Amino acid sequence: MEELNKLMRAEGLGNVTSTCHERGFTVSTGAAGVRGLVTTLHQNLRKLEPDVHLDYKIISSHLAAIRHSRWFEENAHHSSIKVLIRLLRDMCARHAGLEPLSPWMIDLLAHHCIMNNPARQALPINVAFRRALSLLAGGLFLPGCAGLPDPCEAAHSRAHTALDLAAQDHAAATAQTLLRVVARGGHRYVLGLQAFEGGKDISTEITVWDGVVVSPLAPAYHDTPEPMDTDDKADGSSFCDDEEGVQDGVAA
């Protein structure tokens, strides 16, 4: 580390700092950073000792990250895919409803939107970006939807199943709101190139576009606990808040 600091000072880039955390370590300067993740071979996973090694789930996720990087290097080398990934990651970082989407989900979504078409030719960035929003808004990551198959996991595995039901619902609702903004000519606001008047968050607050009001959607999924058993239920009677009853879940 001392030798590295000398080289960095000679280049005028300042000192290098390193920090350890539960997943590995991070080496950073004022301009950039490198994160090191600790994992092992697949056959060694069963040999992990809780008191000695990192958590099994953390080690497994890092092993999956290696598979993801190899798949990306082999299949997502087109420059348009990388540009779309940067756009989607920036959009997800600015809107709370899309934050739960993992980098792997975004990578798969970008690859699908650019390359998965009848002509098997890369789509333009503007078309692919709107396609990504349309797919999310249409429920691509909702329960019961085919979603995107995970090429690095077992058959029939879907990437979005790592999200809980509330996150899936919130992501779809946020994408629907942003898609309506794009339809009214607000693409610069969605891309973060221009801030809305008063600093409003266009995904969570009501906005007006050429006389058209765009209101964020209310959650469709409500995590309501099951009702407790009562004496009335034991007698064969039941209580319902309305005539038709309420069914929890996400409306796809």
Secondary structure, DSSP 8 states (H G I E B T S, - for coil): -HHHHHHHHHTT----EEEEETTEEEEE-SS-EEEEE----GGGGGG--TTTS--HHHHHHHHHHHHHHHHHHHH--SHHHHHHHHHHHHHHHH-GGGTTS-HHHHHHHHHHHHH-STT-S---HHHHHHHHHHHHHTTTTSTTS---B-TTSSTT-BGGGGS-HHHHHHHHHHHHHHHHHHHTT-HHHHTTSS--GGG--TTTS-EEETTEEE-----S----------HHHHTT----SSSS----S---
